[in-house]
Amino acid sequence: MQNSELLFARAKELIPGGVNSPVRAFRSVGGAPFFVKSARGALLTTADDRELIDFVCTWGPAIHGHNHPVIKQAIALALENGTSFGTPNPYEVEMAELIVRFVPSIKKVRMCNSGTEATMSAIRLARGFTGRDKIIKFSGCYHGHSDSLLIKAGSGALTHGNPDSAGVPASFARETIVLPYNDVGALEAAFAANPGAIAAVIVEPYPANVGLILPDKGYLAALRRVCSQHDAVLIFDEVMTGFRLAKGGVQELEGITPDLTTLGKIIGGGLPVGAFGGRAEIMDFLAPVGPVYQAGTLSGNPLAMAAGIAALRLLESDNSYPRLARLGAQVRDALQGACLAKGIPAQVPQVGSMFSIFFTATPVRDYPTALTSDAKRFARFFTLCLEAGVYLPPSAYETAFLSTAHEGAAVDRACEVMARAIAAL
């Protein structure tokens, strides 16, 4: 029995489904998950001693590749002083200064422990600030697994056929209005039907948990305009896109200023982390200065802060974004060229170091059009790539990531493998 097979058999006895996050289970692509014992640069080494070129990148955080020496050293130095103190620490202040400097819409920030915690807290804060209960989210946008937001979500919920999770009370769901993405008319109609009742609009500005979807021209500006018109809080969920596409995230690329922003992934350098921040008058509604309670025993953990600070400083120092954009364009062109040569209809949205592939002739601009993609064809494509040493997200409804470590041989090899896989479909 292979090492991964043995580990998975043991895990299934003790962990629901054998995994600690559902999309890792490979349910939608077939087969059993492999286990990883180490990672370096663009490569994973499995428990079976296979090397895989990795396009999951820890689901986003590993923008500099795995086990980067600078980040590793930062963690080691912080570890010399302890793992957690239960008090404020200097790293928290330095991290806050970096975030506020990188993201102009953020004037004050609070650290937490995950992206889910960040979005959950931002929603509570928006409700407390406005005194309203209802929120608007968009079909296919995933904002973590808190009750108010796990309604018509993308990501693992979509992959496993449960867009509305069991365990979410109907009374909670009634406070969440779900709208189609890229539809300004639906947004305006929702506000008209709920006058003075909507606290916030939360959106992945570039939805990336149902594959990658890009906004229509002017759509994000319309969100800003409508929220301002109705005194609702606009929340950009940049847990995935923050610091990955630009220092200031999508809001920098699009020139939009949200009221609150949620962050995660890269700001932990690979360790568990989350953050939310925005306008000072909203953030000051948080305890201990305001009435909205939010807390966390390990928030601002010194090891996570040290790793994240190192990751952000690397982004400043090594001209990462133009390099990552070139890599993304190389992968996009390889996938599009292979599909065209084979006569397979496909959409390959790509921005910077993020990309996905939809096997459909229909332009993908929202949740329903994403679902026109041929998931069975993707599963075959995924398996062929994995067999040849390239690991893509194990779902037709996820976004892939690149790192600076993919430059050179790794991305060249991966493009060859993916092109051959498409030719074999």
TORGU-350308 format. One line per field, with one value per residue (C-alpha): residue number from 1; residue in one letter; x, z, y. Coordinates in Angstrom, 1 decimal, always signed. Layout:
BEGIN
resi	[NUM,...]
resn	[A,...]
x	[X,...]
z	[Z,...]
y	[Y,...]
# end
This chain:
BEGIN
resi	[1,2,3,4,5,6,7,8,9,10,11,12,13,14,15,16,17,18,19,20,21,22,23,24,25,26,27,28,29,30,31,32,33,34,35,36,37,38,39,40,41,42,43,44,45,46,47,48,49,50,51,52,53,54,55,56,57,58,59,60,61,62,63,64,65,66,67,68,69,70,71,72,73,74,75,76,77,78,79,80,81,82,83,84,85,86,87,88,89,90,91,92,93,94,95,96,97,98,99,100,101,102,103,104,105,106,107,108,109,110,111,112,113,114,115,116,117,118,119,120,121,122,123,124,125,126,127,128,129,130,131,132,133,134,135,136,137,138,139,140,141,142,143,144,145,146,147,148,149,150,151,152,153,154,155,156,157,158,159,160,161,162,163,164,165,166,167,168,169,170,171,172,173,174,175,176,177,178,179,180,181,182,183,184,185,186,187,188,189,190,191,192,193,194,195,196,197,198,199,200,201,202,203,204,205,206,207,208,209,210,211,212,213,214,215,216,217,218,219,220,221,222,223,224,225,226,227,228,229,230,231,232,233,234,235,236,237,238,239,240,241,242,243,244,245,246,247,248,249,250,251,252,253,254,255,256,257,258,259,260,261,262,263,264,265,266,267,268,269,270,271,272,273,274,275,276,277,278,279,280,281,282,283,284,285,286,287,288,289,290,291,292,293,294,295,296,297,298,299,300,301,302,303,304,305,306,307,308,309,310,311,312,313,314,315,316,317,318,319,320,321,322,323,324,325,326,327,328,329,330,331,332,333,334,335,336,337,338,339,340,341,342,343,344,345,346,347,348,349,350,351,352,353,354,355,356,357,358,359,360,361,362,363,364,365,366,367,368,369,370,371,372,373,374,375,376,377,378,379,380,381,382,383,384,385,386,387,388,389,390,391,392,393,394,395,396,397,398,399,400,401,402,403,404,405,406,407,408,409,410,411,412,413,414,415,416,417,418,419,420,421,422,423,424,425]
resn	[M,Q,N,S,E,L,L,F,A,R,A,K,E,L,I,P,G,G,V,N,S,P,V,R,A,F,R,S,V,G,G,A,P,F,F,V,K,S,A,R,G,A,L,L,T,T,A,D,D,R,E,L,I,D,F,V,C,T,W,G,P,A,I,H,G,H,N,H,P,V,I,K,Q,A,I,A,L,A,L,E,N,G,T,S,F,G,T,P,N,P,Y,E,V,E,M,A,E,L,I,V,R,F,V,P,S,I,K,K,V,R,M,C,N,S,G,T,E,A,T,M,S,A,I,R,L,A,R,G,F,T,G,R,D,K,I,I,K,F,S,G,C,Y,H,G,H,S,D,S,L,L,I,K,A,G,S,G,A,L,T,H,G,N,P,D,S,A,G,V,P,A,S,F,A,R,E,T,I,V,L,P,Y,N,D,V,G,A,L,E,A,A,F,A,A,N,P,G,A,I,A,A,V,I,V,E,P,Y,P,A,N,V,G,L,I,L,P,D,K,G,Y,L,A,A,L,R,R,V,C,S,Q,H,D,A,V,L,I,F,D,E,V,M,T,G,F,R,L,A,K,G,G,V,Q,E,L,E,G,I,T,P,D,L,T,T,L,G,K,I,I,G,G,G,L,P,V,G,A,F,G,G,R,A,E,I,M,D,F,L,A,P,V,G,P,V,Y,Q,A,G,T,L,S,G,N,P,L,A,M,A,A,G,I,A,A,L,R,L,L,E,S,D,N,S,Y,P,R,L,A,R,L,G,A,Q,V,R,D,A,L,Q,G,A,C,L,A,K,G,I,P,A,Q,V,P,Q,V,G,S,M,F,S,I,F,F,T,A,T,P,V,R,D,Y,P,T,A,L,T,S,D,A,K,R,F,A,R,F,F,T,L,C,L,E,A,G,V,Y,L,P,P,S,A,Y,E,T,A,F,L,S,T,A,H,E,G,A,A,V,D,R,A,C,E,V,M,A,R,A,I,A,A,L]
x	[+0.0,+1.3,+2.1,-0.6,-3.1,-2.2,-2.4,-5.8,-7.1,-6.0,-7.4,-10.8,-11.1,-10.6,-11.3,-14.7,-14.0,-10.3,-9.6,-9.7,-11.1,-13.6,-12.1,-9.0,-11.0,-10.8,-14.6,-15.3,-12.2,-12.1,-9.5,-8.0,-5.9,-2.2,-0.4,+2.5,+5.6,+7.6,+7.5,+10.1,+9.8,+7.2,+7.4,+5.5,+7.0,+4.4,+4.5,+5.0,+8.2,+6.6,+7.5,+4.6,+4.6,+2.1,-0.5,-2.5,+0.2,-1.5,-4.7,-3.0,-0.6,+2.6,+3.2,+6.9,+6.8,+7.1,+9.5,+11.1,+14.3,+13.5,+10.1,+11.6,+14.3,+11.7,+9.7,+12.8,+13.9,+10.4,+10.3,+13.4,+11.3,+8.2,+5.2,+2.4,+2.2,-1.5,-0.4,+0.2,+3.5,+5.7,+5.0,+1.3,+2.1,+4.6,+2.0,-0.7,+1.6,+2.4,-1.3,-2.3,+0.5,-0.2,-4.0,-5.1,-8.7,-7.6,-7.0,-7.3,-7.0,-7.7,-5.9,-7.6,-6.9,-8.6,-10.3,-13.6,-13.1,-12.3,-15.4,-17.7,-16.3,-16.6,-20.3,-20.9,-19.1,-21.1,-24.4,-23.3,-22.2,-25.4,-27.9,-29.3,-29.6,-29.7,-26.7,-26.2,-23.9,-23.5,-24.1,-20.9,-18.9,-17.4,-16.7,-15.8,-18.1,-19.9,-23.7,-24.7,-22.4,-22.6,-25.6,-25.2,-21.4,-18.8,-15.7,-15.9,-19.6,-20.3,-17.8,-19.7,-23.2,-24.2,-24.4,-26.8,-25.2,-27.2,-27.0,-27.7,-30.9,-33.6,-33.9,-30.2,-30.6,-33.5,-31.2,-28.9,-30.0,-28.3,-27.9,-26.3,-22.9,-22.4,-26.1,-26.4,-30.2,-30.6,-28.6,-30.6,-33.9,-32.8,-32.1,-35.4,-37.2,-35.5,-35.4,-33.2,-32.6,-29.4,-26.3,-23.7,-22.8,-20.0,-18.3,-15.2,-14.3,-12.8,-14.8,-12.3,-14.2,-16.2,-13.3,-12.1,-14.7,-13.9,-16.3,-18.0,-16.6,-18.1,-19.7,-17.5,-17.9,-21.7,-21.5,-19.6,-22.2,-25.3,-23.8,-23.0,-26.4,-28.1,-25.5,-24.6,-21.1,-19.3,-17.0,-14.4,-13.4,-9.7,-8.7,-7.6,-6.8,-5.2,-1.5,-1.6,-2.6,-1.2,+0.0,-3.4,-5.3,-8.2,-9.2,-5.9,-6.3,-9.9,-9.6,-12.5,-12.5,-14.5,-15.5,-14.1,-11.7,-11.1,-7.6,-5.8,-3.6,-0.5,-0.3,+0.4,+3.3,+1.8,+0.7,-3.0,-4.1,-6.8,-7.5,-10.1,-9.9,-11.2,-12.6,-11.5,-15.0,-16.3,-13.3,-13.7,-17.1,-15.1,-14.5,-12.8,-13.6,-17.0,-20.0,-19.2,-17.5,-14.7,-11.8,-9.3,-6.8,-4.2,-5.0,-1.7,+0.3,+4.0,+5.0,+2.2,+3.0,+6.7,+6.1,+3.6,+5.8,+8.6,+6.2,+5.0,+8.5,+9.5,+6.7,+8.1,+11.7,+11.7,+9.4,+7.1,+3.9,+5.2,+7.0,+3.8,+1.7,+4.1,+3.9,+0.1,+0.0,+2.3,+0.0,-3.1,-1.7,-0.6,-4.1,-5.9,-3.6,-4.0,-7.8,-7.9,-5.7,-7.8,-11.1,-12.3,-14.4,-12.8,-12.6,-9.3,-9.7,-6.4,-5.3,-1.8,-0.9,-4.4,-6.1,-8.7,-10.1,-13.8,-14.5,-17.4,-18.1,-20.2,-18.4,-18.3,-19.4,-21.5,-22.4,-24.9,-22.4,-19.6,-21.9,-22.0,-18.4,-17.9,-16.9,-16.3,-13.9,-12.1,-11.8,-10.1,-7.8,-6.9,-6.1,-3.9,-2.0,-1.5,-0.3,+2.3,+3.5,+1.4,-1.0,-4.0,-6.9,-9.0,-12.2,-13.6,-14.7,-11.5,-8.8,-5.2,-2.2,+1.3,+4.3,+7.6,+9.2,+7.5,+9.7,+11.8,+11.8,+8.7,+6.3,+7.7,+7.3,+3.8,+2.7,+3.9,+2.1,-1.2,-1.1,-0.5,-3.3,-5.7,-4.6,-5.4,-9.0]
z	[+0.0,-0.9,+1.9,+0.9,+0.7,+4.2,+5.6,+4.0,+5.4,+8.9,+8.5,+7.4,+10.7,+12.7,+10.6,+8.7,+5.1,+6.0,+5.4,+7.4,+4.5,+2.1,-1.3,-0.4,-0.6,-4.5,-4.6,-7.7,-9.7,-8.6,-6.8,-3.3,-2.1,-1.8,+1.3,+1.2,+3.5,+2.3,-0.2,-1.6,-4.3,-6.9,-5.9,-3.5,-2.4,-1.5,+1.0,-1.9,-2.9,-6.0,-7.0,-8.2,-9.7,-7.5,-8.8,-5.6,-3.6,-0.2,-1.9,-2.3,+0.5,-1.2,-3.6,-3.1,-3.4,-0.5,+2.3,+1.2,+3.1,+4.1,+5.5,+7.1,+8.8,+10.0,+11.7,+13.3,+14.7,+16.1,+17.6,+19.6,+21.7,+22.1,+20.2,+21.8,+24.6,+25.1,+25.1,+22.4,+20.6,+18.4,+15.2,+15.3,+15.1,+12.2,+10.3,+10.8,+9.6,+6.4,+5.7,+6.1,+3.9,+1.2,+1.1,+1.1,+2.0,+5.3,+8.0,+11.0,+11.0,+13.4,+13.1,+13.5,+12.7,+9.4,+6.4,+7.7,+10.9,+9.1,+6.9,+9.8,+11.9,+9.1,+8.7,+12.4,+12.4,+9.5,+11.2,+14.4,+12.7,+10.6,+13.0,+10.2,+9.9,+6.2,+4.0,+0.3,-1.1,-4.6,-6.0,-6.2,-4.0,-1.0,+2.2,+4.6,+6.4,+8.9,+9.0,+7.4,+4.4,+3.6,+1.3,-2.4,-1.8,-4.3,-3.5,-1.6,-1.0,-4.7,-5.5,-3.1,-4.3,-1.0,-1.9,+1.1,+4.0,+6.5,+9.9,+8.8,+10.5,+8.1,+10.3,+9.5,+5.8,+5.7,+6.6,+3.6,+0.2,-2.6,-6.0,-9.3,-9.9,-12.7,-12.5,-11.4,-12.0,-9.4,-6.9,-7.3,-7.1,-3.8,-2.2,-3.5,-2.0,+1.4,+2.2,+5.1,+6.0,+4.2,+6.4,+3.9,+0.5,+0.6,-2.6,-3.9,-6.3,-8.6,-7.6,-7.4,-5.6,-8.6,-10.9,-11.7,-12.8,-13.8,-13.4,-16.3,-17.0,-14.5,-12.3,-9.2,-9.5,-9.6,-6.3,-4.8,-6.0,-4.9,-1.4,-1.0,-2.1,+0.5,+3.4,+3.2,+4.0,+1.0,+2.0,-0.4,+0.5,-0.6,+1.4,-1.9,-4.1,-1.4,-2.0,-4.7,-7.7,-6.5,-3.2,-2.8,-4.2,-6.6,-5.2,-6.4,-9.9,-10.3,-8.5,-6.1,-2.4,-0.2,+3.3,+4.8,+3.4,+4.6,+4.2,+4.9,+3.2,+2.1,+5.3,+7.2,+5.0,+5.1,+8.8,+9.9,+9.8,+8.9,+9.1,+8.5,+8.3,+6.7,+7.6,+11.1,+12.2,+11.4,+12.9,+16.1,+16.7,+17.7,+21.3,+23.5,+22.2,+20.6,+21.2,+18.6,+20.3,+18.5,+20.0,+19.5,+21.8,+19.1,+17.1,+16.0,+16.8,+16.6,+14.4,+11.8,+12.0,+11.5,+8.5,+7.0,+7.4,+5.6,+2.8,+2.3,+2.4,-0.3,-2.5,-2.2,-2.9,-5.8,-8.5,-8.0,-9.8,-13.3,-13.0,-11.8,-14.6,-17.2,-15.8,-15.7,-19.3,-20.3,-18.7,-20.2,-23.7,-23.4,-22.3,-24.9,-27.6,-26.7,-26.5,-29.9,-31.5,-30.2,-31.0,-27.4,-26.3,-23.3,-21.4,-19.6,-17.4,-16.0,-14.0,-12.7,-10.9,-10.9,-13.6,-14.2,-17.1,-17.9,-20.5,-22.1,-25.2,-23.0,-21.8,-18.0,-16.1,-13.2,-11.3,-13.8,-16.7,-14.6,-14.2,-17.9,-17.7,-18.3,-14.9,-16.1,-18.8,-16.1,-13.9,-16.8,-17.4,-13.7,-13.6,-16.7,-15.3,-11.9,-13.5,-15.4,-12.3,-12.3,-9.4,-10.1,-7.7,-7.4,-8.5,-11.7,-9.6,-8.1,-9.1,-9.6,-8.4,-9.5,-7.4,-8.3,-7.8,-10.9,-13.1,-15.6,-15.8,-13.6,-15.6,-18.9,-17.9,-16.5,-19.7,-21.7,-19.4,-19.5,-23.3,-23.7,-21.3,-23.3,-26.5,-24.9,-23.9]
y	[+0.0,+3.5,+5.8,+8.3,+5.4,+4.2,+7.8,+8.4,+5.1,+6.1,+9.6,+8.4,+6.5,+9.7,+12.7,+13.2,+12.3,+11.9,+15.6,+18.8,+20.9,+19.3,+20.2,+18.2,+15.0,+14.8,+14.0,+15.9,+14.8,+11.2,+9.2,+9.7,+12.7,+12.5,+13.5,+16.0,+15.6,+18.7,+21.6,+23.9,+26.6,+25.5,+21.8,+19.5,+16.2,+13.7,+10.9,+8.6,+10.5,+12.1,+15.6,+17.8,+21.2,+23.0,+25.4,+25.5,+27.3,+26.6,+28.0,+31.4,+32.3,+30.9,+33.8,+33.5,+29.7,+27.2,+27.3,+30.6,+31.1,+34.7,+33.8,+30.7,+32.8,+35.3,+32.6,+31.1,+34.4,+35.1,+31.5,+32.3,+34.6,+32.3,+31.1,+33.2,+35.7,+36.6,+40.3,+42.9,+42.3,+44.5,+42.5,+43.4,+47.1,+46.6,+44.5,+47.1,+49.8,+47.8,+47.0,+50.6,+51.8,+49.2,+49.5,+53.2,+52.5,+50.9,+53.5,+51.0,+47.2,+44.4,+41.1,+37.7,+34.1,+33.2,+34.6,+33.2,+35.1,+38.3,+38.3,+37.2,+40.0,+42.6,+41.7,+42.0,+45.4,+46.7,+45.7,+47.3,+50.5,+50.9,+49.5,+47.3,+43.6,+42.6,+42.0,+41.4,+38.8,+37.3,+33.9,+31.9,+34.2,+32.4,+34.4,+31.6,+29.2,+31.5,+31.1,+34.4,+33.9,+30.2,+30.7,+30.1,+30.0,+28.8,+26.9,+23.6,+24.1,+24.2,+21.4,+19.1,+20.0,+21.8,+25.5,+25.9,+24.1,+22.1,+23.7,+27.3,+28.4,+29.7,+32.8,+33.6,+33.0,+35.4,+38.2,+37.4,+38.6,+36.7,+38.4,+37.6,+39.0,+41.5,+42.6,+46.2,+46.2,+43.4,+45.3,+48.5,+46.5,+44.8,+48.2,+49.5,+46.5,+46.8,+50.6,+51.4,+47.7,+46.7,+47.1,+45.9,+44.5,+42.0,+40.9,+39.2,+41.9,+39.3,+36.1,+33.3,+30.5,+29.4,+29.5,+33.0,+35.6,+39.2,+42.1,+43.8,+47.3,+49.7,+47.0,+47.6,+51.4,+50.8,+48.8,+51.7,+54.2,+52.3,+51.6,+55.3,+56.3,+54.1,+54.5,+50.8,+49.5,+48.2,+45.3,+44.0,+40.4,+40.4,+37.4,+35.8,+38.8,+41.0,+41.5,+38.8,+41.0,+44.3,+45.8,+47.4,+44.5,+44.7,+48.1,+49.5,+47.9,+49.1,+52.5,+51.6,+52.5,+50.1,+50.9,+47.7,+45.1,+41.6,+40.0,+36.7,+34.2,+36.2,+38.3,+35.1,+34.0,+30.5,+30.5,+30.9,+34.5,+37.0,+40.7,+43.3,+47.0,+50.2,+53.6,+54.7,+55.7,+52.2,+50.4,+52.4,+50.7,+47.6,+46.8,+47.9,+51.5,+50.6,+48.4,+45.6,+42.7,+40.7,+38.9,+36.1,+34.4,+33.9,+37.1,+38.8,+35.7,+36.6,+33.8,+34.5,+38.2,+37.7,+35.4,+37.8,+40.9,+39.0,+38.0,+41.6,+43.1,+40.6,+41.9,+45.4,+44.4,+41.9,+43.4,+40.5,+41.7,+42.2,+38.8,+37.1,+38.7,+37.3,+33.8,+34.0,+35.1,+32.3,+29.7,+31.3,+31.4,+27.7,+26.6,+28.7,+27.5,+23.8,+24.1,+25.9,+23.2,+20.4,+22.2,+22.2,+25.2,+26.8,+30.1,+30.8,+33.9,+35.1,+38.2,+38.4,+35.2,+33.8,+31.7,+29.0,+27.1,+26.6,+24.0,+25.8,+28.0,+30.3,+33.4,+33.1,+36.2,+34.9,+31.8,+30.3,+30.6,+29.1,+26.1,+25.6,+24.3,+20.6,+19.3,+15.8,+17.1,+19.1,+16.0,+14.1,+17.1,+17.3,+13.5,+13.6,+16.6,+15.0,+11.7,+13.8,+15.7,+18.9,+19.6,+21.8,+22.6,+19.4,+21.1,+22.5,+25.5,+26.8,+29.2,+28.2,+30.3,+31.0,+32.0,+33.7,+30.3,+29.0,+31.1,+29.2,+25.4,+24.8,+26.9,+25.8,+22.1,+22.7,+24.4,+21.4,+18.9,+20.9,+21.2,+17.5,+16.8,+18.9,+17.2,+13.8,+14.8]
# end
